[in-house]
Amino acid sequence: EQGDAEAELVGAGVGGAAEVQLRGDVGRGAAGGGVGGLGGVDELVLVGGVAGHELLAAGGGHRASALALEAVIREQGWPWRVRLVNLFEVLDPQGQFRRFTGKAPEDWYNQRLARGWTIGMAQELKLLQGLIRMGHSRLVRTLQQHWLRSEPDLVVSLVPNFNRPLYESLVSALPGVPYVTLLTDLADFSPNFWIERAQDQHFICGTPKAVEQARGLGHADSRIHATSGMIIRPEFYRQPLLDRAAQMRHLGLDPDRPTGLVLFGGHGSRAMLGIARKLAHTTQLILVCGHNQALAAQLRALPTVAPRIWPRSYAR
């Protein structure tokens, strides 16, 4: 019914396309009871790197994607309430991980990327997935209680690795509530990353590769929804009303030279130093360092022949 339905978007992020369309019978309720094929859905809850409608300091692509999806829904005028939920706050409401380690889980990941410490991360991912499997029953029980309290009508996951306990807890606590995984990567890093086997759910895939991976794991085409890339905020699709060449000259760039855009998320990466060195004589660069002021200072100190600029933090 209009006015009292609710859906949860669970995740640490949502990726990109100008529009988000879930085609077909995704929601529960009468065919005419909702919008866009989501029968009876009035409220969506995004679960991931966000808390309520306030941004966490940690940042991340999952959070940015969730906010982009929320913005698209609001801009297109869908009559849904959108609720953003941080998965880690549901699983660890007392903040024991932060108290024990001194940092939130996403802080460890962001700092390693910013410093270029990526060796061994594939092995660490397998360890994390093993720990998730070991704690599966406890995770399911905790999430069941969350679903029973929040009673969503639609859950959209924007986080990898946790989709099996998220799905199993939802279908056992609230049978009939649809579950959607929105991949915020160009492809799945199987196994058990984004796409799980034998789950009666929907997938939103931003690339043909991801679509084929979902099919390869046995999911029907009616449950796979292709978009044109990762979801980004609607502002990026608006045509700027400015003189491009004049604006580039104002920024100190040459409009007649090739221009490279270098970015590594909200915290940058030391890999940008190597890129800047190799292209110093040939390509003018726009180097986006996010919140990483120390990295920006190192890049400014590098000698260069081609023009180079460092925009202030773009992460929101």
Phi, psi and chi 1 to 4 in degrees:
 res  aa     phi    psi   chi1   chi2   chi3   chi4
   1 GLU       -  147.5  -66.5   77.6   16.6      -
   2 GLN   -65.8  137.9  -65.8  -70.7  -30.3      -
   3 GLY   102.3  -23.6      -      -      -      -
   4 ASP  -133.1   17.7   59.6    3.5      -      -
   5 ALA   -93.4  156.3      -      -      -      -
   6 GLU  -146.7  145.3  167.9 -180.0  -87.8      -
   7 ALA  -136.8  151.0      -      -      -      -
   8 GLU  -115.5  131.4  -62.1 -147.4    5.3      -
   9 LEU  -101.2  105.9  -58.8 -178.5      -      -
  10 VAL   -97.1  124.1 -179.2      -      -      -
  11 GLY   171.8  179.5      -      -      -      -
  12 ALA  -108.7    9.2      -      -      -      -
  13 GLY   173.3  165.1      -      -      -      -
  14 VAL  -140.1  128.2 -178.1      -      -      -
  15 GLY   -83.0 -125.8      -      -      -      -
  16 GLY  -152.3  138.9      -      -      -      -
  17 ALA  -170.0  159.5      -      -      -      -
  18 ALA   -64.1  -33.3      -      -      -      -
  19 GLU  -132.2  154.7  -63.5 -174.2    5.9      -
  20 VAL  -116.3  121.2  176.8      -      -      -
  21 GLN  -128.2  125.9  -77.7 -170.4  -44.8      -
  22 LEU  -103.1  106.7  -59.7 -176.5      -      -
  23 ARG   -88.7  147.7  -64.4  175.7  -63.7  -81.6
  24 GLY    90.4 -169.4      -      -      -      -
  25 ASP   -86.3   84.1 -176.4   17.2      -      -
  26 VAL   -93.6  -42.4  178.2      -      -      -
  27 GLY   -89.0  165.8      -      -      -      -
  28 ARG   -89.9  170.0   60.5 -179.8  176.1  173.5
  29 GLY   100.1 -179.0      -      -      -      -
  30 ALA   -66.4  151.8      -      -      -      -
  31 ALA   -58.4  -34.7      -      -      -      -
  32 GLY   -93.0    3.5      -      -      -      -
  33 GLY   -81.4   -8.7      -      -      -      -
  34 GLY  -134.4 -155.1      -      -      -      -
  35 VAL  -130.8  152.0  -69.4      -      -      -
  36 GLY    59.0   28.1      -      -      -      -
  37 GLY    83.7    2.1      -      -      -      -
  38 LEU   -98.8   85.4  -57.7  178.5      -      -
  39 GLY   -62.0  123.0      -      -      -      -
  40 GLY    77.2    3.8      -      -      -      -
  41 VAL   -85.6  122.3  171.5      -      -      -
  42 ASP  -117.9  -26.8  -90.5  -17.6      -      -
  43 GLU  -129.7  130.9 -178.0  168.9   16.5      -
  44 LEU  -112.4  137.6  -70.2   84.3      -      -
  45 VAL  -118.7  118.1 -179.0      -      -      -
  46 LEU   -93.0  122.1  -60.4  122.9      -      -
  47 VAL  -110.0  121.8 -176.5      -      -      -
  48 GLY   169.4 -141.1      -      -      -      -
  49 GLY   -77.9   39.3      -      -      -      -
  50 VAL  -141.7  155.0  -74.8      -      -      -
  51 ALA  -128.0  120.8      -      -      -      -
  52 GLY    57.3 -131.0      -      -      -      -
  53 HIS  -111.1   16.0  -75.5   78.0      -      -
  54 GLU  -103.2  138.2  -63.1 -176.9    2.4      -
  55 LEU   -76.4  140.2  -56.8 -176.9      -      -
  56 LEU   -78.2  155.5  -62.7  178.1      -      -
  57 ALA   -69.1  -21.9      -      -      -      -
  58 ALA   -70.3  -31.2      -      -      -      -
  59 GLY    72.7 -169.9      -      -      -      -
  60 GLY   130.8  154.3      -      -      -      -
  61 GLY   -65.0  -33.1      -      -      -      -
  62 HIS   -63.9  -45.5  -58.0  -77.1      -      -
  63 ARG   -62.5  -45.6  178.5 -169.6   69.9 -179.4
  64 ALA   -60.4  -38.1      -      -      -      -
  65 SER   -68.1  -41.1  -62.6      -      -      -
  66 ALA   -61.3  -42.9      -      -      -      -
  67 LEU   -67.9  -34.4  -67.4  169.7      -      -
  68 ALA   -65.0  -43.4      -      -      -      -
  69 LEU   -63.9  -42.0 -179.2   54.9      -      -
  70 GLU   -59.6  -42.1 -179.9 -168.2   27.9      -
  71 ALA   -64.9  -40.8      -      -      -      -
  72 VAL   -63.4  -44.3  170.2      -      -      -
  73 ILE   -60.5  -43.7  -68.8  167.2      -      -
  74 ARG   -67.3  -42.6 -176.2  173.2   58.9 -111.3
  75 GLU   -66.9  -36.1 -172.0  171.4  -87.7      -
  76 GLN   -81.9   -5.5  -65.7 -173.7   -1.3      -
  77 GLY    79.2   21.9      -      -      -      -
  78 TRP   -67.3  137.6  -62.6  111.4      -      -
  79 PRO   -82.5   53.9   32.1  -36.3      -      -
  80 TRP  -113.6  145.2  -57.9  -25.8      -      -
  81 ARG   -89.1  131.3  -64.1 -176.2  -59.0  -85.5
  82 VAL  -109.9  125.2  177.5      -      -      -
  83 ARG  -119.9  129.3 -175.5  151.3   52.2   92.3
  84 LEU  -102.3  127.6  -49.0  177.2      -      -
  85 VAL  -126.9  133.6  177.8      -      -      -
  86 ASN   -86.8  114.0 -173.7  -31.4      -      -
  87 LEU   -56.8  -41.4  174.8   60.8      -      -
  88 PHE   -69.1  -26.2  -62.5  111.7      -      -
  89 GLU   -73.6  -29.1  -70.4 -175.8   -2.1      -
  90 VAL   -70.5  -42.8  174.0      -      -      -
  91 LEU   -78.2  -28.0  -62.1  178.6      -      -
  92 ASP  -135.4   67.9 -175.9   17.3      -      -
  93 PRO   -64.9  -23.3   23.2  -33.3      -      -
  94 GLN   -87.7   -3.2  -54.7  -57.0  -42.4      -
  95 GLY    66.4   35.3      -      -      -      -
  96 GLN   -66.7  -34.7  -65.6  179.2   -6.5      -
  97 PHE   -62.5  -44.2 -176.5   91.9      -      -
  98 ARG   -65.2  -40.1 -178.3 -172.0  -71.0  -87.8
  99 ARG   -66.2  -36.5  -75.4 -156.1  -60.4  -89.1
 100 PHE   -75.9  -39.5 -180.0   72.9      -      -
 101 THR  -102.8  -17.2   64.7      -      -      -
 102 GLY    88.6   -4.0      -      -      -      -
 103 LYS  -143.9  155.4  -67.2 -177.2  176.3   66.8
 104 ALA   -74.1  156.3      -      -      -      -
 105 PRO   -54.3  -42.0  -25.0   33.4      -      -
 106 GLU   -69.7  -24.4   60.3  -92.3   28.5      -
 107 ASP   -65.1  -40.5  -69.2  -22.0      -      -
 108 TRP   -61.0  -45.4  -72.4   97.2      -      -
 109 TYR   -64.8  -47.6  177.4   74.9      -      -
 110 ASN   -62.8  -40.5  -72.2  -30.3      -      -
 111 GLN   -67.6  -36.3  -72.2 -177.3    7.8      -
 112 ARG   -66.4  -42.2  -71.0 -168.0   60.9 -178.1
 113 LEU   -64.1  -42.1  -72.3 -177.0      -      -
 114 ALA   -61.8  -32.5      -      -      -      -
 115 ARG   -93.2   -3.6  -65.7  170.8 -178.9  169.3
 116 GLY    77.7   18.7      -      -      -      -
 117 TRP   -89.4   75.5  -63.7  -11.7      -      -
 118 THR  -105.2   -9.1   56.7      -      -      -
 119 ILE   -63.8  130.7  -64.7  176.3      -      -
 120 GLY    90.3   -3.4      -      -      -      -
 121 MET   -68.5  -30.9  -68.5 -174.0   76.9      -
 122 ALA   -63.5  -40.7      -      -      -      -
 123 GLN   -68.8  -37.8  -69.2   72.6   27.1      -
 124 GLU   -66.3  -33.2  -68.7  174.8   15.6      -
 125 LEU   -61.6  -42.0  173.3   61.8      -      -
 126 LYS   -63.5  -36.9  -63.0  -57.0  179.8 -173.9
 127 LEU   -64.7  -44.7  174.7   60.6      -      -
 128 LEU   -59.6  -45.3  169.2   63.7      -      -
 129 GLN   -64.6  -34.3  -68.1  174.0  -24.2      -
 130 GLY   -65.4  -40.1      -      -      -      -
 131 LEU   -66.0  -37.1  -67.6  172.8      -      -
 132 ILE   -64.1  -41.0  -67.8  171.3      -      -
 133 ARG   -65.1  -40.8  -73.6 -166.0  -65.2  -87.5
 134 MET   -63.2  -37.2  -72.0  175.5   58.1      -
 135 GLY   -95.9   16.0      -      -      -      -
 136 HIS   -55.3  -48.4  179.7   81.0      -      -
 137 SER   -62.0  -42.1  -63.1      -      -      -
 138 ARG   -67.6  -40.6 -175.3  176.2   64.8   82.8
 139 LEU   -61.0  -44.2  -68.2  172.1      -      -
 140 VAL   -61.1  -44.1  168.3      -      -      -
 141 ARG   -62.2  -43.5  -71.3 -165.4  -62.0  -89.3
 142 THR   -63.3  -44.3  -60.1      -      -      -
 143 LEU   -70.3  -33.6  -70.1  165.4      -      -
 144 GLN   -58.0  -44.6  -76.4  172.1  -29.3      -
 145 GLN   -63.3  -36.8  -65.6  -55.4  -51.7      -
 146 HIS   -64.5  -46.0  170.7   74.0      -      -
 147 TRP   -63.0  -39.1  -55.4  133.6      -      -
 148 LEU   -65.7  -32.7  -69.6  171.0      -      -
 149 ARG   -75.6  -41.5  -72.6 -168.2  -59.4  -90.3
 150 SER   -90.5  -25.0   60.8      -      -      -
 151 GLU    46.6   62.7  -65.4 -171.8  -27.1      -
 152 PRO   -75.2  159.6   30.2  -36.6      -      -
 153 ASP  -100.7  -17.0  -70.0  -68.5      -      -
 154 LEU  -153.0  133.5  171.8   67.7      -      -
 155 VAL  -118.2  126.3  175.3      -      -      -
 156 VAL  -117.4  117.7  178.7      -      -      -
 157 SER   -91.2  132.1  166.8      -      -      -
 158 LEU  -118.4   19.8  -53.9  162.5      -      -
 159 VAL  -123.6  144.1  -70.7      -      -      -
 160 PRO   -85.2  173.4   31.8  -34.0      -      -
 161 ASN    74.0  -31.1  -63.2  -49.7      -      -
 162 PHE  -104.2   11.3  -71.0   88.5      -      -
 163 ASN   -71.6  -26.0  -76.8  -69.0      -      -
 164 ARG   -70.2  -52.5 -175.4  164.0  -66.5  -77.2
 165 PRO   -63.2  -33.9   16.6  -28.8      -      -
 166 LEU   -62.2  -47.9  -78.1  165.6      -      -
 167 TYR   -65.4  -49.7  170.9   81.2      -      -
 168 GLU   -64.8  -35.5  -68.6 -173.4    2.1      -
 169 SER   -68.3  -38.0   62.0      -      -      -
 170 LEU   -68.4  -49.1  179.6   67.5      -      -
 171 VAL   -68.4  -25.9  -62.2      -      -      -
 172 SER   -82.7  -33.3   57.3      -      -      -
 173 ALA   -83.5  -39.7      -      -      -      -
 174 LEU  -134.1   75.8  -61.0  173.9      -      -
 175 PRO   -56.4  137.4  -22.4   32.9      -      -
 176 GLY    97.1  -15.2      -      -      -      -
 177 VAL   -79.3  123.0  173.0      -      -      -
 178 PRO   -72.2  149.5   24.2  -32.0      -      -
 179 TYR  -122.8  131.9 -176.9   80.5      -      -
 180 VAL  -126.8  134.6 -179.9      -      -      -
 181 THR  -107.8  122.6  -63.2      -      -      -
 182 LEU  -105.6  107.9 -163.5  161.2      -      -
 183 LEU   -68.8  126.9  -78.4   68.7      -      -
 184 THR  -103.6   16.4   65.3      -      -      -
 185 ASP  -119.4  160.6  -70.3  -43.8      -      -
 186 LEU   -68.6  -22.9  -62.4  175.3      -      -
 187 ALA  -154.4  161.3      -      -      -      -
 188 ASP   -76.7  148.3 -171.9   23.6      -      -
 189 PHE  -111.4   72.1 -171.9   62.6      -      -
 190 SER   -68.4  158.4   59.0      -      -      -
 191 PRO   -92.2  162.9   33.2  -34.7      -      -
 192 ASN    63.4   27.7  -49.9  119.8      -      -
 193 PHE   -97.6  -75.6 -166.0   69.1      -      -
 194 TRP  -100.9  -46.4  -78.0  109.7      -      -
 195 ILE  -106.3  120.3  -55.0  171.5      -      -
 196 GLU  -103.1  148.5  -62.5  -80.2   -1.3      -
 197 ARG   -74.1  159.2  -68.6 -178.6 -178.4  -86.9
 198 ALA    53.6   41.2      -      -      -      -
 199 GLN  -122.8  124.0  -67.9 -169.6  175.5      -
 200 ASP   -81.1   78.5 -172.8   17.1      -      -
 201 GLN  -141.5 -178.5   63.0  158.6  103.8      -
 202 HIS  -110.6  153.3  -67.6  -99.5      -      -
 203 PHE  -129.6  135.9  -62.5   91.7      -      -
 204 ILE  -109.5  116.6  -59.3  175.7      -      -
 205 CYS  -117.8  131.1  -57.4      -      -      -
 206 GLY   -90.0   -5.5      -      -      -      -
 207 THR  -141.1  156.0   64.5      -      -      -
 208 PRO   -57.6  -34.3  -25.8   35.5      -      -
 209 LYS   -60.1  -46.0  173.0   67.2  173.2  178.2
 210 ALA   -65.5  -37.8      -      -      -      -
 211 VAL   -59.7  -46.2  169.2      -      -      -
 212 GLU   -65.2  -35.8  -72.4  -54.1  -47.3      -
 213 GLN   -64.5  -41.3  -72.0  177.0  -50.7      -
 214 ALA   -64.1  -42.4      -      -      -      -
 215 ARG   -62.5  -42.6  -73.2  175.6  179.9  151.7
 216 GLY   -61.8  -24.3      -      -      -      -
 217 LEU   -93.7   12.9  -71.2  172.5      -      -
 218 GLY    93.6   11.4      -      -      -      -
 219 HIS   -89.7  139.6  -63.3  -76.3      -      -
 220 ALA   -72.2  151.2      -      -      -      -
 221 ASP   -58.3  -31.8  -75.7   -8.5      -      -
 222 SER   -66.2  -15.4   61.5      -      -      -
 223 ARG  -103.9    1.1  -62.0  -75.0  171.6  144.0
 224 ILE  -114.5  124.6  -57.0  169.0      -      -
 225 HIS  -121.2  116.1  -48.9  -83.3      -      -
 226 ALA   -89.2  137.2      -      -      -      -
 227 THR  -122.0  169.4   63.3      -      -      -
 228 SER   -91.7   64.1   56.7      -      -      -
 229 GLY   102.4 -166.4      -      -      -      -
 230 MET   -80.2  148.3  -58.2  -65.8   97.2      -
 231 ILE   -73.6  130.3  -65.0  173.9      -      -
 232 ILE  -130.1  164.7   57.7  176.8      -      -
 233 ARG   -60.3  146.1  -64.0 -162.1  -50.2  -88.0
 234 PRO   -57.7  -26.9  -24.4   32.7      -      -
 235 GLU   -57.3  -30.4  -58.6   96.8  -77.7      -
 236 PHE   -69.6  -17.3  -72.9  102.0      -      -
 237 TYR   -94.4   -9.1  -69.5   93.8      -      -
 238 ARG   -78.2  133.9  -64.7  178.6 -172.2  136.6
 239 GLN   -72.7  119.6 -171.5   68.1   28.5      -
 240 PRO   -69.9  138.3   25.1  -32.5      -      -
 241 LEU   -95.3   78.1  -59.4  176.1      -      -
 242 LEU  -153.7  164.2   52.6   82.0      -      -
 243 ASP   -86.3  106.4 -176.4  -34.5      -      -
 244 ARG   -58.5  -47.3 -174.8 -178.5 -177.6   89.7
 245 ALA   -63.3  -43.0      -      -      -      -
 246 ALA   -64.5  -39.6      -      -      -      -
 247 GLN   -65.9  -39.7 -172.9   66.3   22.8      -
 248 MET   -63.6  -42.1  -69.7 -175.8   71.6      -
 249 ARG   -63.6  -37.1  -77.6 -169.8  -71.5  -92.1
 250 HIS   -61.4  -33.2  175.5   72.1      -      -
 251 LEU   -85.6   -2.3  -65.5  171.4      -      -
 252 GLY    89.9   15.3      -      -      -      -
 253 LEU  -103.8  154.2  -62.2  172.4      -      -
 254 ASP   -95.1  114.2 -178.5   -9.9      -      -
 255 PRO   -65.5  -13.2   21.6  -31.4      -      -
 256 ASP   -95.9   -1.3  -63.2  -38.9      -      -
 257 ARG  -103.8  153.3  -64.4 -172.7   68.1  155.1
 258 PRO   -60.5  141.7  -19.9   31.1      -      -
 259 THR  -124.7  129.9  -55.7      -      -      -
 260 GLY  -108.6  138.9      -      -      -      -
 261 LEU  -107.3  120.7  174.9   65.0      -      -
 262 VAL  -118.0  121.6 -174.7      -      -      -
 263 LEU  -149.8  149.1   48.7   83.3      -      -
 264 PHE  -135.6   55.8  -82.3   79.6      -      -
 265 GLY    74.1 -164.8      -      -      -      -
 266 GLY   -75.7   -6.6      -      -      -      -
 267 HIS  -126.6    5.2  -65.7  -95.3      -      -
 268 GLY    63.9 -172.1      -      -      -      -
 269 SER  -159.1  146.7  169.6      -      -      -
 270 ARG   -64.6  -16.5  -70.6 -176.8   59.2   83.0
 271 ALA   -60.8  -22.3      -      -      -      -
 272 MET   -65.0  -27.1  -63.5  169.3   70.6      -
 273 LEU   -64.0  -44.3  -67.3  167.6      -      -
 274 GLY   -65.6  -39.1      -      -      -      -
 275 ILE   -63.6  -45.2  -65.5  170.6      -      -
 276 ALA   -62.2  -38.8      -      -      -      -
 277 ARG   -65.7  -44.9  -69.8 -170.3 -175.5  100.3
 278 LYS   -68.8  -27.1  -69.3  176.8 -179.4  177.9
 279 LEU  -106.0   11.0  -61.2  178.1      -      -
 280 ALA   -60.5  -29.3      -      -      -      -
 281 HIS  -100.6   -9.0  -70.0   80.4      -      -
 282 THR  -120.5  -34.5   59.5      -      -      -
 283 THR  -131.5  127.3  -52.1      -      -      -
 284 GLN   -74.6  142.9   61.2 -173.2    1.5      -
 285 LEU  -126.7  145.3  -62.9  175.1      -      -
 286 ILE  -109.9  111.4  -58.8  171.6      -      -
 287 LEU  -106.3  111.7  -62.3  146.5      -      -
 288 VAL  -100.9  113.4 -176.2      -      -      -
 289 CYS  -102.3    1.9  -59.2      -      -      -
 290 GLY    61.8 -127.6      -      -      -      -
 291 HIS   -87.4   -2.4  -56.7  -70.4      -      -
 292 ASN   -85.5   84.8 -163.3  -28.0      -      -
 293 GLN   -68.5  -32.9  -62.7  -58.0  -42.3      -
 294 ALA   -63.9  -41.6      -      -      -      -
 295 LEU   -64.7  -41.7  175.7   61.3      -      -
 296 ALA   -59.8  -39.5      -      -      -      -
 297 ALA   -65.6  -39.4      -      -      -      -
 298 GLN   -64.4  -40.2  -71.1  179.5  -73.3      -
 299 LEU   -67.0  -38.1  -73.7  164.0      -      -
 300 ARG   -62.9  -30.7  -70.8 -169.5 -168.8   97.9
 301 ALA   -79.0  -12.6      -      -      -      -
 302 LEU   -74.0  138.0  -67.8  178.9      -      -
 303 PRO   -69.5  147.6   24.5  -33.1      -      -
 304 THR  -152.5  152.4 -176.3      -      -      -
 305 VAL  -101.7  -46.7  173.4      -      -      -
 306 ALA   -74.0  149.5      -      -      -      -
 307 PRO   -58.9  153.6  -22.8   33.6      -      -
 308 ARG  -153.1  134.9 -172.8 -175.3  -68.6  166.2
 309 ILE  -131.3  158.8   64.9  171.0      -      -
 310 TRP  -129.3   94.7  -55.6  -96.9      -      -
 311 PRO   -61.6  152.2  -17.5   29.2      -      -
 312 ARG   -68.1  167.6  -67.1 -174.7  176.9 -179.9
 313 SER   -47.3  131.1  174.1      -      -      -
 314 TYR  -102.8  -11.1   69.5   94.1      -      -
 315 ALA   -73.6  138.2      -      -      -      -
 316 ARG  -124.0      -  -63.4 -153.2  -88.6 -179.2
